[in-house]
């Protein structure tokens, strides 16, 4: 749980440290706005994952796989506290006649993207959650993202992207 009052005070102090006047018109509400933004981006409710676990029984047996592509996500680099954003692609092979509600896949990506992160961890946690909580034979999660810690500072490698892949089980036929 984020301490909103403490966060507001820290942002106020940060503005002072940056040589700004936190009392000037354009910055008066900035500590409150930044605190609200941090709560929105970083807080996650563990109970939320229960709503992700909905599956649907279908009257067919699939020998293929399901793929949802270009799920947008964003997170914050835990090393530099700068954002990174990109898209996730999830492929899974259903077990039996159950399929995952596809909107759940986007919700899972969004949930594990919250907080200070590294892209590799998000990729791994999404794959592990799907494999552990749904009737799937296999899952592959790919995240492609642009990291501002690499493009606007340091290496300044504008246009570069990072791709991470995590696979569990098998997407191949037995």
Buried (B, 14 or more C-beta within 10 A) or exposed (E): EEEBEEBBEBBBEBBEEEEBEBEEEEBEEBBBEBBBEBBEBBEBEEEEBEEBEEBEEEEEEBEEBBBBEEBEBEBBBEEBEBBBBBBBBBBBBBBEBBBBEEEBBBBBBBBBBBBEBBBEBBBBBBBBBBBEBBBBBBBBBBBBBBBBBBBEEEEEEEEEBBEBBBBBBEBEEE
